[in-house]
């Protein structure tokens, strides 16, 4: 069944990836009508998340953000498909790093680097960063259930010298690299909700107390890595800018969870600046009322 589903969908993705952006975005506009207006894909979740986190806005203002989000969400799907065949020069034109020198200076310190990012803007095209680095690039991700699509995602990332490692493999890979003297850049998308059994730290996010992922900070402390955040800004349709922000050069000297909390404040800031580009379809605040009482 997995193979059949892959064989049905893959040709569509491939043909789509070959289309010029002008046609691609016309398809995205049509998909927006289908996904948002007709099917209403996760509209209830999006609406609840916006009401919960942006209570200072009126219903009308949140509906405008909701509509803009679904437009961007559909664009993101087609931009992801485009990654299958996009040229290096094209993606470099559309996804620009504003201060690569900050990252390059960190490489000179000869310590591995933990990069924290959010599901904001074009987190898929962040993979183009691997063409600008000397270290071996890794993305920490959750393996896709369909093994054929999982391999496809890995193959797409490998076009940009990116290596995907499942969350369950990450500690072993980092430890082996450290032992072998391999310097790596490890990318973490740490803004989503952990399972309750792995909720070691709770913090305010968008004004609400929630469990948060702390793996990036704890692994950086364990492996003595530099830590940076990447802020992604959507300039216009199909064009993004990424800016690096220092989090810590000596995470072992920073009190536990302070770096994670700093990361959350940076994510909040970019959400408040343009909330329509955050991934509102995920149930990020589903554990908001479940904090254990000590």
Order of alpha helices (4+ residues) and beta strands (2+ residues): alpha-alpha-alpha-alpha-alpha-beta-alpha-beta-beta-alpha-beta-alpha-beta-beta-beta-alpha-beta-beta-alpha
